[in-house]
């Protein structure tokens, strides 16, 4: 085979005019990316900003920034030459240039594309480094928001729980669940307390309710006489043999409270097994010769297992056969406060205590001890969240907010990519011009 004929370096060949002028201008200006020093900036683009305002670049750079799209408002603009319209002379105006000159432009453009690709990678690396740090910061911010929302929701749950259970209701903070001020009987108020190993769990709560009853209801109302009784499975222990005047200087209310604190304790409770003798209590104060209580204020754990019907039948029979203690006064009304939380929403327990209390009595369940424990757990959970939140915020304080710088780097990278695409397009066109064997008739150079 013979040797391939060498092409004439002076042979004029067609090349899109705008591409030729653009790369030629860069070659004349010796455009090249400057060596990077520290943070990459606008001046570090593969084509410096000062060149963008030259006539050859002024409309082309924005075109590639817009992803090679001509906006409708710029429809009169002449789009730069591209390979897809290279054969269309109406859309791609060409000029004739010597092959040697185009070869020089080819070598120059090839080097520019290589450097542009490298610089794009450097801009990308710079942005990704900041993005990684900012992503960690944003993740931390989300954690802080989530923990803060969880903490606030737990606080709201605790508040709703307090309101539902009336834990800090003034009515019960200062008053007693056993009875309201102004509703004490005029005389013969009997305060009966279960003395059993089951009731031992609520000694403090029971004393609190009884003391509030004595100090706010019995002491302030017109009730003249009262008595206290502790009833167990074997006996009924009373403060006084009969109802005692509350104003007595020796055996008045202070002595009643002193007696309660001395007799109602964990030792005496634990030595008496559940259940107590409810019929025995009622018979003690309704038997022959006994002064009838005008109202009974009773503290217990729950209904007496196995003897509920005996107690209900007895109180029903007493109310049916006894005379009222005074005109228009009810017979043996009972205000009951039970302390065992397991009887909440127990229909059988409610039926028993409603029957025991009677039409003019009342029945309440005091779950304040368990409620306070539940609230304490809620608040401790909030405390854990608060410590976690403080720890996260301290961590956040040590992290720099790079959101603005990431946005700036993203903009720098976008323009760098646009400049790279422009150079790649022009390089592809120059390559096409060198490989194109068709000689287009044109003006002589």
Helices and strands as residue ranges (DSSP letters): E 12-16, H 17-29, G 42-44, H 49-52, H 60-65, G 72-74, G 83-85, E 94-98, H 99-165, H 170-173, E 189-194, G 199-202, H 203-212, I 213-218, E 225-231, E 236-238, E 244-245, H 253-263, H 266-270, H 278-286, E 295-300, H 308-321, E 333-338, G 341-343, H 347-357, E 362-365, H 368-397, H 403-435
